[in-house]
């Protein structure tokens, strides 16, 4: 394995990992867990708290207001923070709430109902920011997460900094951002072709986790039941074909996750929904067409890396729905499974960006399953067109002849052009 291949494999491992629950409230739960662990250790006490104060960026608030918290039947950041403090294990990262039980949920509900959990918006913070302070008697501790959902950059006890990594560059793998890897579509495609199967077979965890979520979403009505509706009407309305199968299964996984199912998703770039959308259409194609594990692993590696690459230009959180990025990745995975090469993959990317750019993110919620289904339909349409030699021309809108410039154009729209849209969406949501 070359040094460059090791770097690409590193970013894949960093950005594709299991996550239990929507990652914005889970980031809050993780910060709460870290603060609680520090306080309990220092005071030799138990996990009992007088109050929990949460300060988050507007984007964390937007994505945490209406989404289900696993195993609670409740939505929002307060219950996530309370659970994190009461039973969270920070060592589990985005699976911080894995070990909760019924008693923990009841204690957390009592904290919330007693109004001992406060939520505030942090001024002038990074787009992804959460600070949770837990207090017990005369002692308090806090933990801060910045920029990445599971990156704890600061801890403090009774006002004294215990640990800070804001200026620490020793552990490069912890501070390296996606753009620092200087990925390109061409290099990603080359890596997928040349990588040793043993090095990338871990990506089949996408199938294990996300397919289980999809089956859970079909087993009972979660959220809006979008996946169920598609699958149950496959003959009369949607048709019993690959597109409807992929739309239904992907939406079902999102239905379950956003409504608080206690199964983890395999996330991509810090988002479970993106992890679901980037992988499920590819997995469903493999099921329908009896694709072997190695070819599926290479297709999933491609779809995940393309999404990661594009996401680097958008930022972790923005006003652009992550479904746009994730479904672009799955379009590339489908092209690969159909025998397409680099040129067809570039065409699929341009077709996607020329189609659904502009789909806004108005927070994490059960309705995300509808956007996911729409993204899957666009992904399949774009892949079919690409395989037929059809590509949106450089004379159209934001599309450039160079696929990398096209991706950057999408990033400019999401990270720069839609800033005021993002603030307006947050304002509308808070003031309802």
C-alpha positions in Angstrom: 0.0 0.0 0.0 1.4 3.4 -1.0 1.4 6.4 1.4 -1.2 8.1 -0.6 -3.5 5.0 -0.4 -3.0 5.0 3.3 -4.2 8.7 3.4 -7.3 7.9 1.4 -8.0 4.9 3.6 -7.6 7.2 6.7 -10.2 9.7 5.5 -12.6 6.8 4.7 -12.2 5.4 8.3 -12.5 8.9 9.8 -15.7 9.8 8.0 -17.5 6.4 7.8 -18.5 5.2 11.3 -21.5 3.9 13.3 -23.8 6.5 14.9 -26.8 5.9 17.1 -29.3 8.6 16.6 -29.2 11.9 14.7 -25.6 13.2 15.1 -26.4 16.7 16.1 -28.3 15.8 19.4 -25.8 12.9 19.7 -22.9 15.5 19.7 -24.7 17.3 22.5 -25.1 14.0 24.4 -21.4 13.2 23.8 -20.3 16.6 25.3 -22.7 16.0 28.2 -21.3 12.6 28.9 -17.7 13.8 28.8 -18.5 16.6 31.3 -20.4 14.3 33.5 -17.6 11.8 33.6 -15.1 14.5 34.5 -17.3 15.8 37.3 -18.1 12.4 38.8 -14.4 11.4 38.8 -13.3 14.6 40.4 -16.0 14.6 43.1 -16.0 10.8 43.6 -19.8 11.1 43.3 -22.6 9.6 41.3 -24.3 10.9 38.2 -26.8 13.2 39.8 -26.9 16.8 38.6 -28.6 20.0 39.7 -28.6 21.4 36.2 -27.3 20.9 32.7 -26.7 24.0 30.5 -26.3 23.5 26.8 -25.0 26.1 24.4 -25.0 25.3 20.7 -24.6 26.8 17.2 -27.8 27.6 15.3 -27.2 24.7 13.0 -27.0 22.2 15.8 -30.2 23.7 17.2 -31.9 23.4 13.8 -31.0 19.8 13.4 -31.8 18.9 17.0 -35.2 20.5 17.5 -37.5 18.0 15.8 -35.6 14.7 15.6 -36.4 11.6 17.6 -33.9 10.5 20.3 -33.4 6.7 20.3 -35.4 4.8 22.9 -37.1 7.8 24.5 -40.2 8.5 22.4 -39.1 12.2 22.7 -37.5 14.8 20.4 -35.0 17.5 20.9 -31.7 18.5 22.5 -32.9 18.6 26.2 -33.5 14.8 26.4 -30.3 14.1 24.5 -28.2 16.2 26.9 -29.9 14.7 30.0 -29.3 11.1 28.7 -25.7 11.9 27.8 -25.1 13.2 31.3 -26.9 10.4 33.1 -25.7 7.3 31.2 -23.5 8.3 28.2 -20.1 6.8 27.7 -17.9 9.3 25.8 -15.5 6.5 24.8 -18.2 5.2 22.5 -18.2 8.4 20.4 -21.3 8.7 18.2 -22.7 5.6 19.9 -22.5 7.4 23.2 -26.1 6.3 24.2 -25.7 2.6 23.4 -25.8 1.5 27.1 -28.9 3.4 28.2 -31.8 1.5 29.8 -35.4 2.3 30.9 -34.3 3.7 34.3 -31.9 6.1 32.6 -34.6 7.3 30.2 -36.9 7.9 33.1 -34.3 9.9 35.1 -33.5 11.9 32.0 -37.2 12.7 31.4 -37.5 13.8 35.0 -34.6 16.2 34.6 -36.2 17.7 31.5 -39.6 18.0 33.0 -38.1 19.7 36.1 -36.6 22.3 33.7 -33.1 21.5 34.8 -31.9 21.4 31.2 -31.4 24.7 29.5 -30.7 25.3 25.8 -29.2 28.5 24.4 -27.7 29.6 21.1 -24.0 30.4 21.1 -23.1 33.7 19.5 -20.3 33.8 16.9 -19.6 30.1 17.2 -18.4 27.7 14.5 -21.3 26.1 12.5 -20.8 22.9 14.4 -20.5 23.8 18.1 -21.8 22.4 21.4 -20.8 23.2 24.9 -22.4 21.4 27.8 -21.9 22.3 31.4 -23.1 19.9 34.1 -23.4 21.1 37.7 -23.7 19.3 41.0 -23.7 21.4 44.2 -20.7 23.7 44.1 -18.9 21.8 41.3 -19.3 22.0 37.6 -17.6 20.6 34.5 -18.0 21.3 30.8 -17.0 19.8 27.5 -16.9 21.5 24.1 -17.3 19.9 20.7 -16.3 21.8 17.5 -16.3 21.3 13.8 -16.7 17.5 13.9 -19.5 15.8 15.7 -17.3 13.6 17.9 -14.3 16.0 18.3 -14.0 17.2 21.9 -11.7 20.2 21.9 -12.0 21.3 25.5 -12.8 20.0 28.9 -12.9 22.0 32.2 -13.6 21.4 35.9 -14.7 24.2 38.2 -13.6 26.8 35.7 -10.1 25.3 35.2 -9.1 23.9 31.8 -8.3 20.2 32.1 -7.6 19.5 28.4 -7.6 21.6 25.2 -6.8 20.5 21.7 -7.7 23.7 19.9 -4.0 24.5 19.3 -2.7 21.0 19.5 -1.4 19.7 16.1 0.5 16.7 17.3 -2.2 14.2 16.4 -2.7 15.1 12.8 -5.4 12.5 12.2 -7.6 14.3 14.7 -7.3 17.8 13.3 -7.1 17.1 9.6 -10.2 18.3 7.6 -11.5 16.7 4.5 -10.1 19.3 2.1 -6.7 18.8 3.6 -6.5 15.4 1.9 -6.8 17.1 -1.6 -9.0 14.3 -3.0 -10.2 14.3 -6.6 -12.7 12.2 -8.4 -10.0 10.7 -10.7 -7.9 9.7 -7.7 -10.9 8.2 -5.9 -11.8 6.2 -8.9 -8.2 4.9 -9.2 -8.1 4.1 -5.5 -11.3 2.1 -5.8 -9.8 0.0 -8.6 -6.5 -0.6 -7.0 -7.1 -0.9 -3.3 -6.6 -4.3 -1.7 -10.0 -5.8 -0.9 -9.0 -6.7 2.7 -8.3 -3.0 3.3 -11.7 -1.8 2.2 -14.0 -4.7 3.2 -14.9 -3.0 6.4 -17.1 -0.8 4.3 -19.6 -3.7 4.0 -20.6 -2.6 7.5 -22.8 -0.2 5.5 -24.9 -3.1 4.4 -25.0 -4.7 7.9 -26.2 -1.6 9.8 -28.2 0.4 7.2 -30.0 -2.6 5.8 -31.0 -3.5 9.4 -32.4 0.0 9.8 -34.3 -0.3 6.6 -35.9 -3.6 7.7 -36.8 -2.0 11.0 -38.5 0.9 9.1 -40.6 -1.6 7.2 -41.5 -3.7 10.3 -43.7 -0.9 11.8 -44.6 2.7 11.0 -41.8 5.0 12.1 -42.3 8.7 11.5 -44.2 9.3 8.2 -43.8 5.7 7.1 -42.5 6.9 3.7 -40.6 3.6 3.0 -43.6 1.5 4.0 -45.8 3.5 1.7 -43.5 3.0 -1.3 -43.0 -0.7 -0.7 -46.7 -1.4 0.0 -47.8 0.4 -3.2 -45.0 -1.1 -5.4 -47.5 -2.8 -7.7 -50.3 -0.3 -8.0 -48.3 3.0 -8.1 -44.5 2.8 -7.9 -43.8 -0.4 -9.8 -41.8 -3.5 -8.7 -38.5 -2.3 -10.1 -35.1 -1.3 -8.9 -35.9 2.4 -8.5 -39.0 1.9 -6.3 -37.1 -0.9 -4.3 -34.2 1.5 -3.7 -36.4 4.4 -2.8 -38.5 2.4 -0.4 -35.7 0.7 1.4 -33.6 3.9 1.7 -36.6 5.9 3.0 -37.5 3.2 5.4 -34.0 3.3 7.0 -34.4 7.1 7.3 -37.9 6.7 8.7 -36.6 4.5 11.5 -33.6 6.5 12.3 -35.3 9.9 12.4 -38.1 8.6 14.6 -35.8 7.3 17.3 -35.1 3.7 16.4 -32.5 2.1 18.7 -30.4 0.8 15.9 -27.2 2.6 14.7 -26.7 3.8 11.2 -23.3 3.7 9.4 -22.8 7.5 8.9 -20.9 9.4 6.3 -19.2 12.8 7.0 -20.9 12.9 10.4 -24.5 12.2 9.2 -26.5 9.0 9.5 -29.0 10.1 6.9 -26.1 10.8 4.5 -24.6 7.4 5.3 -27.9 5.7 4.6 -28.5 7.6 1.3 -25.0 7.1 0.0 -25.1 3.3 0.6 -28.6 1.9 0.4 -29.3 2.3 -3.4 -25.9 0.6 -4.0 -26.7 -2.2 -1.6 -30.2 -2.7 -3.1 -28.6 -2.9 -6.6 -26.3 -5.6 -5.3 -29.2 -7.5 -3.8 -31.2 -7.3 -7.0 -28.3 -8.2 -9.3 -26.5 -10.7 -7.1 -23.3 -8.6 -6.9 -20.4 -10.3 -5.0 -19.0 -8.7 -1.8 -15.8 -7.5 -3.3 -17.5 -5.6 -6.1 -20.0 -4.2 -3.6 -17.2 -3.1 -1.3 -15.5 -1.2 -4.1 -18.8 0.4 -5.2 -19.5 1.5 -1.6 -16.0 2.8 -1.2 -16.5 4.9 -4.3 -19.9 6.2 -3.3 -18.7 7.1 0.2 -15.5 8.8 -0.9 -17.3 10.8 -3.6 -19.8 12.1 -0.9 -16.9 12.8 1.5 -15.0 14.7 -1.2 -18.0 16.9 -2.1 -18.9 17.4 1.5 -15.5 18.9 2.1 -16.5 21.9 0.1 -19.9 22.3 1.7 -18.9 22.1 5.4 -20.3 19.7 8.0 -23.6 21.7 8.3 -25.2 24.1 5.8 -28.5 25.2 4.4 -28.1 22.6 1.6 -29.7 19.2 2.3 -27.0 16.5 2.7 -29.2 14.3 0.6 -27.8 16.2 -2.5 -24.3 15.1 -1.6 -25.1 11.6 -0.5 -27.3 10.7 -3.4 -24.6 12.0 -5.8 -22.3 9.4 -4.2 -24.8 6.6 -4.6 -25.3 7.6 -8.3 -21.5 7.0 -8.8 -21.7 3.7 -7.0 -24.5 2.6 -9.3 -22.6 3.7 -12.4 -19.6 1.6 -11.1 -21.7 -1.5 -10.6 -23.2 -1.1 -14.1 -19.6 -1.1 -15.6 -19.2 2.6 -16.1 -15.8 4.2 -15.9 -14.3 7.6 -14.9 -16.1 9.6 -17.6 -19.5 8.1 -16.7 -18.9 8.8 -13.0 -18.1 12.5 -13.8 -21.2 12.7 -15.9 -23.3 11.3 -13.1 -21.9 13.9 -10.7 -22.7 16.7 -13.1 -26.2 15.3 -13.8 -26.9 15.3 -10.1 -25.6 18.8 -9.4 -27.5 20.1 -12.4 -30.7 18.5 -11.0 -31.2 18.8 -7.3 -28.8 21.6 -6.2 -30.8 23.9 -4.0 -32.7 21.4 -1.9 -32.7 23.1 1.5 -32.1 21.6 4.9 -34.8 22.8 7.3 -33.6 20.6 10.2 -33.4 16.9 11.0 -36.9 15.4 11.3 -39.0 12.5 10.2 -39.8 14.4 6.9 -36.2 13.8 5.8 -37.3 10.4 4.6 -39.2 12.1 1.7 -36.1 14.1 0.7 -34.0 10.9 0.9 -36.5 9.1 -1.5 -36.3 12.0 -3.9 -32.5 11.9 -3.8 -32.5 8.2 -4.6 -34.8 8.7 -7.6 -32.5 11.5 -8.9 -29.4 9.3 -8.4 -30.8 6.5 -10.5 -32.0 8.8 -13.2 -28.6 10.5 -13.3 -26.7 7.2 -13.4 -28.9 5.9 -16.2 -28.3 9.0 -18.3 -24.6 9.0 -17.6 -24.3 5.4 -18.8 -26.1 6.4 -22.0 -23.5 9.1 -22.6 -25.8 11.9 -21.5 -24.3 14.7 -19.3 -25.5 18.1 -18.4 -23.4 20.5 -20.6 -21.0 23.1 -19.3 -23.3 25.8 -20.8 -25.9 24.9 -18.2 -26.0 26.9 -15.0 -23.3 26.0 -12.5 -21.9 23.0 -14.4 -18.3 23.3 -15.6 -16.5 21.1 -18.1 -14.1 20.2 -15.2 -15.9 18.0 -12.7 -13.8 19.4 -9.8 -14.8 23.0 -10.7 -18.4 21.8 -10.8 -18.1 20.4 -7.3 -16.5 23.6 -6.0 -19.3 25.6 -7.5 -21.8 23.5 -5.6 -19.7 24.1 -2.5 -19.7 27.9 -3.0 -23.5 27.9 -3.2 -23.9 25.9 -0.1 -21.2 27.4 2.1 -21.3 31.0 0.9 -24.4 31.7 -1.2 -26.9 30.1 1.2 -25.7 31.7 4.5 -28.6 34.1 4.6 -31.0 31.2 3.7 -29.6 29.2 6.6 -30.2 32.0 9.1 -33.7 32.6 7.8 -34.6 28.9 8.1 -33.3 28.9 11.7 -35.3 32.1 12.4 -38.5 30.6 11.0 -38.0 27.4 13.0 -37.3 29.1 16.3 -40.2 31.6 16.0 -42.9 29.1 15.1 
